[in-house]
Amino acid sequence: MPYQFVNDVNPKKIQKLANPVQADGVIEQISALAEETEPVNGDQVNQWLGLLAGDEILAQKVKGSVNTIEVYPGGKGSPDRIFITAGGGTVTVVAVGEASHK
């Protein structure tokens, strides 16, 4: 059974990003990856880091977190960020925002 995809972010927050169209596109890519991917029994965060890299989406695990990944929809030069969690067979978009450092 593939991953369950959940988007907990209000669309209005996405529209406030520097490039909302690009962020929406990356969220759609994440949703599509979830639909076609079976969760591993082990480290699902590492599985997702690999999936994102394979789709040329820049991302890294958030330091000190158990299962949160920071996604850079426009690359590291863009201020936009998407935060997802991966675990228990579910991938969830939990927040979006702009980096405090530009």
Backbone torsions as a table, in degrees:
resi	resn	phi	psi	omega
1	MET	NA	130.8	-176.6
2	PRO	-71.5	171.4	176.3
3	TYR	-58.6	148.7	169.1
4	GLN	-91.5	132.9	179.4
5	PHE	-104.9	131.3	178.1
6	VAL	-130.7	133.3	174.9
7	ASN	-115.3	105.6	-178.9
8	ASP	-93.0	11.7	-175.5
9	VAL	-100.0	132.3	176.2
10	ASN	-66.6	129.3	-179.8
11	PRO	-54.7	-28.0	178.8
12	LYS	-63.6	-33.2	178.4
13	LYS	-68.4	-36.7	178.4
14	ILE	-64.2	-38.8	-178.6
15	GLN	-66.0	-18.2	179.8
16	LYS	-85.3	-6.4	179.8
17	LEU	-71.7	163.4	179.2
18	ALA	-60.8	-38.8	179.4
19	ASN	-134.1	79.8	-176.2
20	PRO	-63.8	-32.1	180.0
21	VAL	-64.8	-44.1	178.9
22	GLN	-64.0	-43.5	179.7
23	ALA	-62.8	-43.1	177.2
24	ASP	-59.8	-41.0	179.3
25	GLY	-62.5	-41.6	179.4
26	VAL	-67.6	-39.4	176.7
27	ILE	-61.8	-39.4	176.5
28	GLU	-63.9	-39.3	177.2
29	GLN	-62.8	-41.9	179.0
30	ILE	-62.3	-42.9	178.0
31	SER	-60.5	-44.0	179.9
32	ALA	-64.9	-42.0	177.1
33	LEU	-60.1	-40.6	179.9
34	ALA	-61.2	-42.9	-177.4
35	GLU	-65.5	-26.1	-175.4
36	GLU	-108.3	9.0	-175.0
37	THR	-122.0	131.5	174.1
38	GLU	-86.3	132.2	177.7
39	PRO	-64.1	142.1	173.4
40	VAL	-81.5	159.8	177.4
41	ASN	-76.3	-22.6	-176.6
42	GLY	-91.4	-127.1	-173.5
43	ASP	-79.8	100.3	-177.9
44	GLN	-74.2	-25.4	176.1
45	VAL	-64.2	-47.4	177.8
46	ASN	-63.5	-36.4	176.2
47	GLN	-59.0	-45.7	-179.1
48	TRP	-68.9	-36.7	176.1
49	LEU	-59.8	-39.6	176.9
50	GLY	-67.8	-41.8	179.1
51	LEU	-62.5	-45.2	-179.0
52	LEU	-64.2	-44.0	178.5
53	ALA	-61.6	-38.7	178.9
54	GLY	-65.1	-25.8	176.7
55	ASP	-96.8	12.7	179.6
56	GLU	58.6	38.9	174.3
57	ILE	-106.5	120.5	-178.2
58	LEU	-75.1	128.4	-178.6
59	ALA	-156.8	159.8	174.5
60	GLN	-151.1	155.1	176.1
61	LYS	-69.9	139.5	177.7
62	VAL	-73.9	124.5	-178.2
63	LYS	-57.6	134.6	177.6
64	GLY	82.5	-3.6	179.2
65	SER	-96.8	160.7	178.0
66	VAL	-86.5	-42.9	-171.5
67	ASN	-142.6	22.7	-177.5
68	THR	-102.4	135.7	179.8
69	ILE	-119.7	133.9	175.4
70	GLU	-97.9	122.6	-177.5
71	VAL	-108.1	135.6	179.1
72	TYR	-106.4	90.6	-174.1
73	PRO	-62.0	-28.1	-180.0
74	GLY	-110.8	17.5	-175.8
75	GLY	85.2	175.0	-176.4
76	LYS	-66.3	-22.7	-179.8
77	GLY	-75.9	-15.9	-179.7
78	SER	-90.9	144.9	179.5
79	PRO	-76.7	-15.4	-175.1
80	ASP	-69.4	141.4	177.5
81	ARG	-137.2	143.2	172.5
82	ILE	-123.3	131.9	178.5
83	PHE	-111.1	126.5	178.3
84	ILE	-124.7	155.4	170.9
85	THR	-117.2	149.0	178.6
86	ALA	-134.3	126.8	178.2
87	GLY	169.8	151.7	177.7
88	GLY	62.0	25.7	178.7
89	GLY	79.9	11.6	-179.7
90	THR	-127.5	137.9	170.8
91	VAL	-116.5	127.7	-172.5
92	THR	-126.6	130.4	170.2
93	VAL	-81.8	113.0	-173.4
94	VAL	-101.8	-23.9	-178.7
95	ALA	-164.2	157.1	170.0
96	VAL	-134.5	156.3	177.6
97	GLY	180.0	-175.3	177.5
98	GLU	-111.9	144.5	179.4
99	ALA	-62.9	143.8	179.3
100	SER	-76.0	-21.6	177.3
101	HIS	-110.1	131.3	-177.8
102	LYS	-122.8	NA	NA
